[in-house]
Amino acid sequence: MLRLQMPCMVLMGFGLVTTCTFQSMGKGLPALILSLCRQGIVYAVVIKVFSVLFGYYGVISSQLGADVISVVIVVILFIIVIKPEIAENK
């Protein structure tokens, strides 16, 4: 069980730092979207799908799956929000 949870720590840290970055930049909507995705919408969908596909181990590994999907969302939002900021400051 711990082997499935340990990779989540790195991904969770990346997601939380990015959420705090958006908040400190005054970008509340992307921060809200990331918070809702990670522990709300994405996690609920992943836990349902993984429990049907993999049973007990699917429920345990659903946190890792939700974090992987959330990191993909983080990268997409980061590119959409930060790239114009960088281009504007040049």
C-alpha positions as CSV (number, residue, x, y, z in Angstrom):
1,M,0.0,0.0,0.0
2,L,2.8,2.4,0.8
3,R,4.5,1.7,-2.5
4,L,1.4,3.1,-4.2
5,Q,1.2,6.1,-2.0
6,M,4.8,7.3,-2.0
7,P,4.8,8.6,-5.6
8,C,1.8,10.7,-4.7
9,M,4.0,12.7,-2.3
10,V,6.1,14.2,-5.1
11,L,3.1,14.9,-7.3
12,M,1.1,16.3,-4.4
13,G,4.0,18.7,-3.6
14,F,4.2,19.9,-7.2
15,G,0.5,20.5,-7.3
16,L,0.4,22.4,-4.0
17,V,3.3,24.6,-4.9
18,T,1.6,25.5,-8.2
19,T,-1.7,26.2,-6.4
20,C,0.1,28.5,-4.0
21,T,1.9,30.2,-6.9
22,F,-1.4,31.0,-8.6
23,Q,-2.8,32.3,-5.3
24,S,0.2,34.6,-4.7
25,M,-0.1,35.9,-8.3
26,G,-3.7,36.9,-7.7
27,K,-5.0,34.2,-10.1
28,G,-7.8,32.8,-7.9
29,L,-9.7,30.9,-10.6
30,P,-6.8,28.6,-11.6
31,A,-6.0,27.9,-8.0
32,L,-9.6,27.0,-7.3
33,I,-9.7,24.7,-10.3
34,L,-6.6,22.9,-9.2
35,S,-7.9,22.5,-5.6
36,L,-11.2,21.2,-6.8
37,C,-9.7,18.8,-9.4
38,R,-7.2,17.2,-7.1
39,Q,-9.4,16.3,-4.1
40,G,-12.8,16.7,-5.6
41,I,-13.8,16.1,-9.2
42,V,-10.9,14.1,-10.5
43,Y,-10.5,12.0,-7.4
44,A,-14.2,11.0,-7.3
45,V,-14.1,9.9,-10.9
46,V,-10.8,8.0,-10.6
47,I,-11.8,6.2,-7.4
48,K,-15.0,5.0,-9.1
49,V,-13.3,3.9,-12.3
50,F,-10.4,2.3,-10.6
51,S,-12.6,0.4,-8.1
52,V,-14.6,-1.1,-10.9
53,L,-11.5,-2.0,-13.0
54,F,-9.1,-3.1,-10.2
55,G,-11.2,-3.7,-7.1
56,Y,-9.4,-3.2,-3.8
57,Y,-6.1,-2.2,-5.3
58,G,-7.9,0.2,-7.5
59,V,-9.2,2.1,-4.5
60,I,-5.8,2.2,-3.0
61,S,-4.1,3.4,-6.2
62,S,-6.8,5.9,-7.0
63,Q,-4.9,8.7,-5.1
64,L,-1.9,8.1,-7.4
65,G,-4.1,8.2,-10.5
66,A,-5.9,11.4,-9.4
67,D,-2.6,13.0,-8.7
68,V,-1.2,12.1,-12.1
69,I,-4.2,13.5,-13.8
70,S,-4.1,16.6,-11.6
71,V,-0.4,17.2,-12.5
72,V,-1.4,17.1,-16.2
73,I,-4.1,19.8,-15.5
74,V,-1.5,21.8,-13.5
75,V,0.9,21.8,-16.4
76,I,-1.8,22.8,-18.9
77,L,-3.0,25.7,-16.6
78,F,0.5,26.8,-15.9
79,I,1.3,27.1,-19.6
80,I,-2.0,28.9,-20.2
81,V,-1.7,31.4,-17.3
82,I,2.1,31.9,-16.9
83,K,3.2,32.0,-20.6
84,P,1.3,35.3,-21.3
85,E,2.7,36.7,-18.1
86,I,6.3,35.9,-19.1
87,A,5.8,37.3,-22.7
88,E,4.2,40.5,-21.2
89,N,7.2,41.1,-19.0
90,K,9.9,40.8,-21.7
